[in-house]
């Protein structure tokens, strides 16, 4: 199990959720991802993305305008990874 960090501070919607989705596609099930961003919409968008994908939000923190998401890659495969 590996852990990755993604610093998206300064990016505006929809970029934080798009970069998070791309990073998650490259992770193995059980891998961790820490995402830091400053866009307030990410507090809605990233948890929704994780629900749709079957990934897990272990923790979300707000500190001085910075949102930090602690994410664990779920076991469900991405749509493009499913056999046809």
DSSP file (Angstrom, degrees, kcal/mol; ACC not computed):
  #  RESIDUE AA STRUCTURE BP1 BP2  ACC     N-H-->O    O-->H-N    N-H-->O    O-->H-N    TCO  KAPPA ALPHA  PHI   PSI    X-CA   Y-CA   Z-CA
    1    1 A X              0   0    0      0, 0.0     2,-0.2     0, 0.0    30,-0.1   0.000 360.0 360.0 360.0 124.8    0.0    0.0    0.0
    2    2 A X        -     0   0    0     26,-0.1    30,-3.0    30,-0.0     2,-0.4  -0.694 360.0-141.5-110.0 163.3    1.5    3.3   -1.1
    3    3 A X  E     -a   32   0A   0     -2,-0.2     2,-0.3    28,-0.2    30,-0.2  -0.987  16.3-170.4-127.2 138.2    0.6    6.9   -0.2
    4    4 A X  E     -a   33   0A   0     28,-2.0    30,-2.7    -2,-0.4     2,-0.4  -0.899  11.3-143.6-126.7 153.6    0.7    9.9   -2.6
    5    5 A X  E     -a   34   0A   0     -2,-0.3     2,-0.4    28,-0.2    30,-0.2  -0.944   9.6-170.1-119.4 141.0    0.3   13.6   -2.2
    6    6 A X  E     -a   35   0A   0     28,-2.9    30,-2.5    -2,-0.4     2,-0.8  -0.970   5.8-162.0-132.6 115.4   -1.4   16.0   -4.5
    7    7 A X  E     +a   36   0A   0     -2,-0.4    30,-0.2    28,-0.2    28,-0.1  -0.865  22.6 159.0-102.0 107.0   -1.0   19.8   -4.0
    8    8 A X  E >   +a   37   0A   0     28,-3.4     3,-1.9    -2,-0.8    30,-0.5   0.065  18.4 148.3-114.6  21.3   -3.8   21.6   -5.9
    9    9 A X  T 3   +     0   0    0      1,-0.2     3,-0.1    28,-0.2    28,-0.1  -0.347  67.8  23.1 -61.0 135.2   -3.7   24.9   -3.9
   10   10 A X  T 3  S+     0   0    0      1,-0.3    -1,-0.2    -2,-0.0     2,-0.2   0.189  92.6 120.0  94.8 -15.5   -4.6   27.9   -6.1
   11   11 A X    <   -     0   0    0     -3,-1.9    -1,-0.3    28,-0.0    27,-0.3  -0.595  51.7-144.0 -83.7 145.9   -6.6   25.9   -8.7
   12   12 A X    >   -     0   0    0     -2,-0.2     3,-2.1     1,-0.1     4,-0.2  -0.710  39.1 -39.4-108.2 158.6  -10.3   26.7   -9.3
   13   13 A X  T 3  S+     0   0    0      1,-0.3    -1,-0.1    -2,-0.3    27,-0.0  -0.258 120.9  19.8 -51.6 133.0  -13.3   24.5  -10.0
   14   14 A X  T 3> S+     0   0    0     -3,-0.1     4,-2.0    27,-0.0    -1,-0.3  -0.948 111.5  72.6-100.1  10.4  -13.4   22.1  -11.9
   15   15 A X  H <> S+     0   0    0     -3,-2.1     4,-2.8     1,-0.2     5,-0.3   0.865  92.3  55.3 -60.0 -42.1   -9.6   21.5  -11.9
   16   16 A X  H  > S+     0   0    0      1,-0.2     4,-2.0     2,-0.2    -1,-0.2   0.928 112.6  42.5 -58.7 -43.2   -9.2   20.1   -8.3
   17   17 A X  H  > S+     0   0    0     -3,-0.3     4,-2.4     2,-0.2    -1,-0.2   0.874 114.6  51.1 -71.1 -35.0  -11.8   17.4   -8.9
   18   18 A X  H  X S+     0   0    0     -4,-2.0     4,-2.1     2,-0.2    -2,-0.2   0.922 112.4  45.4 -66.7 -43.7  -10.4   16.6  -12.4
   19   19 A X  H  X S+     0   0    0     -4,-2.8     4,-2.3     2,-0.2    -2,-0.2   0.873 112.6  52.0 -66.9 -36.7   -6.8   16.3  -11.1
   20   20 A X  H  X S+     0   0    0     -4,-2.0     4,-2.4    -5,-0.3    -2,-0.2   0.929 109.3  49.3 -64.5 -44.7   -8.0   14.2   -8.2
   21   21 A X  H  X S+     0   0    0     -4,-2.4     4,-1.7     1,-0.2    -2,-0.2   0.911 111.6  49.3 -60.6 -43.0   -9.9   11.8  -10.5
   22   22 A X  H  X S+     0   0    0     -4,-2.1     4,-0.8     1,-0.2    -1,-0.2   0.918 111.2  49.1 -63.5 -43.5   -6.8   11.4  -12.7
   23   23 A X  H >< S+     0   0    0     -4,-2.3     3,-0.8     1,-0.2    -1,-0.2   0.900 108.9  53.1 -63.6 -40.5   -4.6   10.7   -9.7
   24   24 A X  H >< S+     0   0    0     -4,-2.4     3,-1.6     1,-0.2    -1,-0.2   0.847 100.0  61.8 -64.8 -34.0   -7.0    8.1   -8.4
   25   25 A X  H 3< S+     0   0    0     -4,-1.7    -1,-0.2     1,-0.3    -2,-0.2   0.794 102.9  52.3 -62.1 -26.7   -7.0    6.3  -11.7
   26   26 A X  T << S+     0   0    0     -3,-0.8    -1,-0.3    -4,-0.8     2,-0.3   0.435  95.3  91.2 -89.3   1.0   -3.3    5.7  -11.3
   27   27 A X  S <  S-     0   0    0     -3,-1.6     2,-0.2    -4,-0.2     3,-0.1  -0.660  71.9-126.1 -99.4 152.5   -3.6    4.1   -7.8
   28   28 A X    >   -     0   0    0     -2,-0.3     3,-2.3     1,-0.1    45,-0.3  -0.600  48.2 -79.0 -85.6 154.1   -4.0    0.5   -6.8
   29   29 A X  T 3  S+     0   0    0      1,-0.3    45,-0.2    -2,-0.2    46,-0.1  -0.295 121.1  23.2 -53.2 133.9   -6.9   -0.5   -4.5
   30   30 A X  T 3  S+     0   0    0     43,-2.5    -1,-0.3     1,-0.3    44,-0.1   0.171  90.4 131.5  92.4 -17.1   -6.0    0.4   -0.9
   31   31 A X    <   -     0   0    0     -3,-2.3    42,-3.1    43,-0.1    -1,-0.3  -0.324  52.2-128.1 -65.3 152.5   -3.5    3.1   -1.8
   32   32 A X  E     -aB   3  72A   0    -30,-3.0   -28,-2.0    40,-0.2     2,-0.4  -0.746  20.0-169.1-105.2 152.2   -3.8    6.5   -0.1
   33   33 A X  E     -aB   4  71A   0     38,-2.6    38,-3.0    -2,-0.3     2,-0.5  -0.980   7.4-160.2-140.8 125.6   -4.0   10.0   -1.5
   34   34 A X  E     -aB   5  70A   0    -30,-2.7   -28,-2.9    -2,-0.4     2,-0.5  -0.936  14.0-168.8-103.7 124.8   -3.7   13.3    0.3
   35   35 A X  E     -aB   6  69A   0     34,-2.4    34,-2.8    -2,-0.5     2,-0.4  -0.963   5.0-170.0-117.6 126.9   -5.2   16.2   -1.6
   36   36 A X  E     +aB   7  68A   0    -30,-2.5   -28,-3.4    -2,-0.5     2,-0.3  -0.966  20.1 151.7-114.7 130.9   -4.6   19.8   -0.6
   37   37 A X  E     -aB   8  67A   0     30,-2.3    30,-3.3    -2,-0.4   -28,-0.2  -0.964  41.1-148.0-151.7 167.6   -6.6   22.6   -2.2
   38   38 A X        +     0   0    0    -30,-0.5     2,-0.6   -27,-0.3   -29,-0.1   0.422  63.4 110.0-117.7  -4.2   -8.0   26.1   -1.6
   39   39 A X    >   -     0   0    0    -28,-0.3     3,-1.7   -31,-0.2     4,-0.4  -0.655  58.7-150.4 -77.6 118.0  -11.1   26.0   -3.8
   40   40 A X  T >  S+     0   0    0     -2,-0.6     3,-1.4     1,-0.3     4,-0.3   0.789  93.0  65.7 -60.7 -27.6  -14.2   26.0   -1.5
   41   41 A X  T >> S+     0   0    0      1,-0.3     4,-2.8     2,-0.2     3,-1.6   0.735  84.5  74.2 -66.8 -20.8  -16.2   24.0   -4.1
   42   42 A X  H <>>S+     0   0    0     -3,-1.7     4,-1.9     1,-0.3     5,-0.6   0.791  81.6  69.7 -62.4 -26.5  -13.9   21.1   -3.6
   43   43 A X  H <45S+     0   0    0     -3,-1.4    -1,-0.3    -4,-0.4    -2,-0.2   0.744 113.9  28.0 -63.2 -22.2  -15.6   20.4   -0.3
   44   44 A X  H <>5S+     0   0    0     -3,-1.6     4,-1.7    -4,-0.3    -2,-0.2   0.802 122.5  49.7 -99.4 -47.5  -18.6   19.3   -2.3
   45   45 A X  H  X5S+     0   0    0     -4,-2.8     4,-2.4     1,-0.2    -3,-0.2   0.896 108.1  48.9 -67.0 -44.9  -17.1   18.1   -5.6
   46   46 A X  H  X5S+     0   0    0     -4,-1.9     4,-2.4     2,-0.2    -1,-0.2   0.936 111.3  48.0 -68.3 -46.4  -14.4   15.7   -4.2
   47   47 A X  H  ><S+     0   0    0     -5,-0.6     4,-2.1     1,-0.2    -1,-0.2   0.897 112.7  50.9 -59.2 -36.9  -16.6   13.8   -1.8
   48   48 A X  H  X S+     0   0    0     -4,-1.7     4,-2.3     2,-0.2    -2,-0.2   0.922 109.2  50.7 -64.0 -43.1  -19.2   13.4   -4.6
   49   49 A X  H  X S+     0   0    0     -4,-2.4     4,-2.1     1,-0.2     6,-0.2   0.926 110.2  49.7 -57.5 -46.0  -16.5   12.1   -7.0
   50   50 A X  H  X>S+     0   0    0     -4,-2.4     5,-1.9     1,-0.2     4,-1.7   0.889 109.9  50.4 -64.3 -40.0  -15.4    9.6   -4.3
   51   51 A X  H  <5S+     0   0    0     -4,-2.1    -1,-0.2     1,-0.2    -2,-0.2   0.926 111.6  48.3 -61.6 -45.0  -19.0    8.4   -3.8
   52   52 A X  H  <5S+     0   0    0     -4,-2.3    -2,-0.2     1,-0.2    -1,-0.2   0.866 117.0  42.0 -63.5 -37.1  -19.5    7.9   -7.5
   53   53 A X  H  <5S-     0   0    0     -4,-2.1    -1,-0.2    -5,-0.2    -2,-0.2   0.671 110.0-116.4 -86.2 -18.3  -16.2    6.0   -7.9
   54   54 A X  T  <5 +     0   0    0     -4,-1.7    22,-0.4     1,-0.3    21,-0.3   0.692  68.0 137.7  86.4  19.6  -16.4    3.8   -4.8
   55   55 A X      < -     0   0    0     -5,-1.9     2,-0.5    -6,-0.2    -1,-0.3  -0.443  51.2-113.8 -91.5 172.5  -13.4    5.4   -3.1
   56   56 A X  E     -C   72   0A   0     16,-2.8    16,-2.6    -2,-0.1     2,-0.9  -0.921   9.0-152.0-118.9 129.2  -13.2    6.3    0.6
   57   57 A X  E     +C   71   0A   0     -2,-0.5    14,-0.2    14,-0.2     3,-0.1  -0.860  17.8 177.7 -93.6 104.6  -12.9    9.7    2.2
   58   58 A X  E     -     0   0A   0     12,-2.4     2,-0.3    -2,-0.9    13,-0.2   0.830  65.2  -8.8 -77.1 -32.7  -11.1    8.9    5.5
   59   59 A X  E     -C   70   0A   0     11,-1.4    11,-3.1    -3,-0.1     2,-0.4  -0.960  51.0-160.4-165.4 143.6  -10.9   12.5    6.6
   60   60 A X  E     -C   69   0A   0     -2,-0.3     2,-0.4     9,-0.2     9,-0.2  -0.995  18.7-173.8-129.3 126.5  -11.5   16.1    5.4
   61   61 A X  E     -C   68   0A   0      7,-2.7     7,-2.6    -2,-0.4     2,-0.5  -0.916  13.7-158.7-120.5 145.5   -9.9   19.0    7.3
   62   62 A X  E     +C   67   0A   0     -2,-0.4     2,-0.3     5,-0.2     5,-0.2  -0.993  20.8 164.1-119.9 126.2  -10.2   22.8    6.9
   63   63 A X  E >   -C   66   0A   0      3,-2.2     3,-1.5    -2,-0.5    -2,-0.0  -0.880  68.7 -27.3-147.0 111.4   -7.4   24.9    8.2
   64   64 A X  T 3  S-     0   0    0     -2,-0.3     3,-0.1     1,-0.3    -2,-0.0   0.879 126.3 -44.9  54.6  44.5   -6.8   28.5    7.3
   65   65 A X  T 3  S+     0   0    0      1,-0.2     2,-0.5   -25,-0.0    -1,-0.3   0.460 114.4 115.4  83.2   0.9   -8.5   28.3    3.9
   66   66 A X  E <   - C   0  63A   0     -3,-1.5    -3,-2.2   -57,-0.1     2,-0.4  -0.916  51.5-154.6-108.7 125.6   -6.8   25.0    3.0
   67   67 A X  E     -BC  37  62A   0    -30,-3.3   -30,-2.3    -2,-0.5     2,-0.5  -0.824   8.9-166.9 -94.6 133.2   -8.9   21.9    2.5
   68   68 A X  E     -BC  36  61A   0     -7,-2.6    -7,-2.7    -2,-0.4     2,-0.5  -0.988   0.7-166.1-123.5 126.1   -7.1   18.6    3.0
   69   69 A X  E     -BC  35  60A   0    -34,-2.8   -34,-2.4    -2,-0.5     2,-0.7  -0.944   8.3-157.6-111.9 127.1   -8.7   15.3    1.9
   70   70 A X  E     -BC  34  59A   0    -11,-3.1   -12,-2.4    -2,-0.5   -11,-1.4  -0.927  26.1-177.9-103.2 112.3   -7.3   12.0    3.1
   71   71 A X  E     -BC  33  57A   0    -38,-3.0   -38,-2.6    -2,-0.7     2,-0.4  -0.847  21.6-159.3-118.9 144.8   -8.5    9.4    0.5
   72   72 A X  E     -BC  32  56A   0    -16,-2.6   -16,-2.8    -2,-0.3   -40,-0.2  -0.994  29.7-117.3-123.5 127.9   -8.2    5.7    0.2
   73   73 A X        -     0   0    0    -42,-3.1   -43,-2.5    -2,-0.4   -18,-0.1  -0.415  33.2-132.9 -64.9 129.6   -8.6    4.1   -3.3
   74   74 A X        -     0   0    0    -45,-0.2   -19,-0.2    -2,-0.2   -43,-0.1  -0.180  14.3-115.3 -78.0 174.7  -11.6    1.7   -3.3
   75   75 A X  S    S+     0   0    0    -21,-0.3     2,-0.2   -46,-0.1   -46,-0.1   0.663  82.5 104.1 -85.4 -18.2  -11.7   -1.8   -4.7
   76   76 A X  S    S-     0   0    0    -22,-0.4    -2,-0.1   -23,-0.1     2,-0.1  -0.457  74.3-121.9 -68.8 132.6  -14.2   -1.1   -7.4
   77   77 A X        -     0   0    0     -2,-0.2    -1,-0.1     1,-0.1     5,-0.1  -0.365  26.7-103.8 -71.5 153.5  -12.5   -0.9  -10.9
   78   78 A X    >>  -     0   0    0    -53,-0.1     3,-1.2     1,-0.1     4,-0.7  -0.335  34.4-108.2 -67.0 158.5  -12.8    2.3  -13.0
   79   79 A X  G >4 S+     0   0    0      1,-0.3     3,-0.9     2,-0.2    -1,-0.1   0.881 120.4  52.4 -58.0 -40.2  -15.2    2.1  -15.9
   80   80 A X  G 34 S+     0   0    0      1,-0.2    -1,-0.3     3,-0.0    -3,-0.0   0.641 105.6  56.0 -75.0 -11.5  -12.4    2.0  -18.4
   81   81 A X  G <4 S+     0   0    0     -3,-1.2    -1,-0.2     2,-0.1    -2,-0.2   0.602  84.9 101.3 -91.7 -12.9  -10.8   -0.9  -16.6
   82   82 A X  S << S-     0   0    0     -3,-0.9     2,-0.1    -4,-0.7    -3,-0.0  -0.476  81.6-109.7 -73.8 139.8  -13.9   -3.1  -16.8
   83   83 A X              0   0    0     -2,-0.2    -1,-0.1     1,-0.1    -2,-0.1  -0.384 360.0 360.0 -67.0 148.2  -13.8   -5.8  -19.4
   84   84 A X              0   0    0     -2,-0.1    -1,-0.1     0, 0.0    -2,-0.0   0.457 360.0 360.0 -80.9 360.0  -16.2   -5.3  -22.4
